[in-house]
Amino acid sequence: LQYAKEITLEKKEGGTFKLYERLVIPIYINKIRVGASIRKIRKKDNPKWFHTPPNIETGSILYNLDNCVNDENIIVCEGMFDVWSWYEAGFDAVCTFGAHLTEEQYRMLLRTGKDIIWCYDGDDEGLKATKKAIQMMKYKTNQWVIHLPEGADPGNCTPTQLRTLYREKERIL
């Protein structure tokens, strides 16, 4: 993680533009840095997130998959900060860069051979994404779901709260 007072980025259609006061989060696949996610820190700034290089396909990446060492299960959540919160609580987690599971991410999760624990945010989008993802994985792997309080997301929970939510996870049959 790095703070950038000013960062110059490429546009998809060519040329460059500048963003100011952003967090820069590297994205690695197989220990190779393939890009970065840039996050605003001031409310007034837009866009909220920007991924670079411009052609990076976040739908074909599960952020943090390289670092998941637990042989039994993996928690799937929406964002990078959620992954960090789960790590701080002592659990392996990946994110799908939003409330959705792409076909490529689905295949990547199946290849892990691990049980899947869904923990998208506790808002309408997170609930819809959870239901859709459960259906995609039906009969393919063991699945669990962590029910967050309405409007909550893992990135805003304390490690103690996340450990409690993990213990209370529900098995999907």
MIMARLO-877588 format. One record per residue (C-alpha): residue number from 1; x, y, z. Coordinates in Angstrom, 2 decimals, decimal comma. Layout:
<recs>
{NUM {X Y Z}}
...
</recs>
This chain:
<recs>
{1 {0,00 0,00 0,00}}
{2 {1,31 3,42 -0,89}}
{3 {0,07 7,00 -0,71}}
{4 {0,40 9,10 -3,85}}
{5 {0,06 12,86 -3,59}}
{6 {-0,11 12,98 -7,40}}
{7 {-0,21 10,14 -9,89}}
{8 {-0,20 10,25 -13,70}}
{9 {-2,17 7,48 -15,40}}
{10 {-2,90 6,33 -18,94}}
{11 {-6,37 6,55 -20,45}}
{12 {-7,80 3,52 -22,28}}
{13 {-8,22 5,63 -25,40}}
{14 {-4,69 7,04 -25,16}}
{15 {-3,20 10,04 -23,42}}
{16 {-2,78 10,61 -19,71}}
{17 {-4,50 12,25 -16,77}}
{18 {-3,65 13,01 -13,14}}
{19 {-5,25 11,96 -9,88}}
{20 {-4,37 13,51 -6,53}}
{21 {-4,19 12,18 -2,98}}
{22 {-4,87 8,50 -3,60}}
{23 {-4,02 5,14 -2,10}}
{24 {-2,20 2,82 -4,49}}
{25 {-2,69 -0,90 -3,87}}
{26 {-0,60 -3,33 -5,94}}
{27 {-2,26 -6,37 -7,52}}
{28 {-0,21 -9,57 -7,76}}
{29 {-0,84 -12,82 -9,61}}
{30 {1,60 -15,69 -9,03}}
{31 {3,88 -13,26 -7,17}}
{32 {4,10 -10,96 -10,21}}
{33 {2,77 -7,42 -9,99}}
{34 {0,22 -7,09 -12,80}}
{35 {-1,32 -3,76 -11,89}}
{36 {-2,70 -1,57 -9,15}}
{37 {-5,97 -0,30 -7,78}}
{38 {-6,11 3,37 -6,96}}
{39 {-8,58 4,48 -4,28}}
{40 {-9,75 7,98 -3,50}}
{41 {-9,39 9,19 0,08}}
{42 {-11,37 12,44 -0,17}}
{43 {-15,17 12,26 -0,51}}
{44 {-15,33 14,90 -3,24}}
{45 {-12,92 13,11 -5,61}}
{46 {-13,91 10,84 -8,48}}
{47 {-13,56 8,13 -9,54}}
{48 {-13,75 6,20 -6,27}}
{49 {-11,63 3,37 -7,72}}
{50 {-9,38 3,27 -10,76}}
{51 {-7,48 0,20 -11,94}}
{52 {-4,26 0,38 -13,90}}
{53 {-3,04 -0,51 -16,46}}
{54 {-6,18 0,57 -18,31}}
{55 {-6,64 -2,87 -19,91}}
{56 {-6,48 -4,86 -16,64}}
{57 {-9,42 -7,25 -16,36}}
{58 {-10,33 -7,36 -12,65}}
{59 {-13,02 -9,89 -13,48}}
{60 {-10,27 -12,43 -14,16}}
{61 {-8,51 -11,81 -10,83}}
{62 {-9,20 -12,91 -7,28}}
{63 {-7,25 -10,38 -5,21}}
{64 {-5,02 -12,08 -2,61}}
{65 {-5,46 -15,64 -3,92}}
{66 {-1,66 -16,15 -3,89}}
{67 {-1,58 -15,58 -0,13}}
{68 {-4,36 -17,99 0,88}}
{69 {-2,64 -20,85 2,69}}
{70 {-5,56 -22,43 4,57}}
{71 {-6,20 -25,84 2,98}}
{72 {-9,84 -26,05 4,05}}
{73 {-11,69 -22,90 3,02}}
{74 {-11,54 -19,44 1,58}}
{75 {-13,68 -16,38 2,31}}
{76 {-14,93 -14,47 -0,73}}
{77 {-15,76 -10,79 -0,21}}
{78 {-16,19 -7,64 -2,31}}
{79 {-13,18 -5,43 -1,74}}
{80 {-9,52 -5,19 -0,91}}
{81 {-10,13 -3,54 2,47}}
{82 {-12,47 -6,42 3,34}}
{83 {-9,66 -8,89 2,55}}
{84 {-7,30 -6,98 4,84}}
{85 {-9,85 -7,01 7,67}}
{86 {-10,30 -10,78 7,35}}
{87 {-6,51 -11,22 7,31}}
{88 {-6,22 -9,12 10,46}}
{89 {-8,83 -11,40 12,08}}
{90 {-6,75 -14,46 11,11}}
{91 {-8,54 -15,76 8,00}}
{92 {-7,76 -16,26 4,32}}
{93 {-9,90 -14,15 2,01}}
{94 {-10,08 -13,02 -1,60}}
{95 {-12,10 -10,28 -3,24}}
{96 {-13,94 -10,12 -6,54}}
{97 {-13,54 -6,34 -6,98}}
{98 {-17,22 -5,69 -6,33}}
{99 {-20,47 -7,49 -5,62}}
{100 {-20,32 -10,06 -8,39}}
{101 {-18,62 -13,31 -9,30}}
{102 {-17,45 -13,61 -12,87}}
{103 {-17,22 -16,87 -14,80}}
{104 {-13,40 -16,74 -14,63}}
{105 {-13,41 -16,11 -10,86}}
{106 {-15,86 -19,00 -10,47}}
{107 {-13,43 -21,34 -12,26}}
{108 {-10,51 -20,07 -10,18}}
{109 {-12,37 -20,78 -6,95}}
{110 {-13,27 -24,29 -8,11}}
{111 {-9,60 -24,99 -8,91}}
{112 {-8,63 -24,25 -5,29}}
{113 {-10,59 -27,31 -4,12}}
{114 {-11,54 -25,39 -0,99}}
{115 {-14,89 -24,85 0,71}}
{116 {-16,23 -21,39 -0,13}}
{117 {-17,48 -18,95 2,50}}
{118 {-19,44 -16,06 1,01}}
{119 {-19,19 -12,71 2,76}}
{120 {-20,31 -9,96 0,44}}
{121 {-21,49 -6,71 2,05}}
{122 {-24,72 -6,59 4,03}}
{123 {-26,50 -4,32 1,52}}
{124 {-28,95 -5,17 -1,29}}
{125 {-26,19 -5,60 -3,88}}
{126 {-24,21 -7,86 -1,57}}
{127 {-27,25 -10,02 -0,83}}
{128 {-28,08 -10,35 -4,55}}
{129 {-24,48 -11,23 -5,37}}
{130 {-24,39 -13,84 -2,60}}
{131 {-27,54 -15,56 -3,87}}
{132 {-26,26 -15,57 -7,46}}
{133 {-22,82 -16,90 -6,44}}
{134 {-24,37 -19,67 -4,33}}
{135 {-26,40 -20,76 -7,35}}
{136 {-23,31 -20,74 -9,59}}
{137 {-21,44 -22,99 -7,15}}
{138 {-24,37 -25,26 -6,30}}
{139 {-23,30 -28,93 -6,18}}
{140 {-19,70 -27,96 -7,01}}
{141 {-18,24 -27,37 -3,55}}
{142 {-19,23 -27,00 0,09}}
{143 {-20,58 -23,51 0,71}}
{144 {-21,13 -21,36 3,75}}
{145 {-22,44 -17,83 4,14}}
{146 {-21,58 -15,20 6,71}}
{147 {-24,54 -12,96 7,43}}
{148 {-23,42 -9,39 8,02}}
{149 {-25,71 -6,89 9,72}}
{150 {-27,69 -4,76 7,26}}
{151 {-25,44 -2,15 5,65}}
{152 {-22,24 -3,58 7,18}}
{153 {-19,15 -4,71 5,33}}
{154 {-16,12 -6,65 6,60}}
{155 {-13,84 -3,66 6,12}}
{156 {-15,75 -1,81 8,83}}
{157 {-15,77 -4,67 11,35}}
{158 {-13,26 -5,28 14,11}}
{159 {-11,27 -8,54 14,13}}
{160 {-13,31 -9,69 17,14}}
{161 {-16,58 -9,02 15,30}}
{162 {-15,33 -10,93 12,24}}
{163 {-14,25 -13,92 14,33}}
{164 {-17,73 -14,01 15,90}}
{165 {-19,42 -13,74 12,49}}
{166 {-17,19 -16,55 11,20}}
{167 {-18,20 -18,84 14,07}}
{168 {-21,87 -18,10 13,27}}
{169 {-21,57 -18,84 9,53}}
{170 {-24,40 -20,87 7,98}}
{171 {-23,90 -24,01 5,90}}
{172 {-25,60 -23,91 2,50}}
{173 {-27,20 -27,22 1,57}}
</recs>
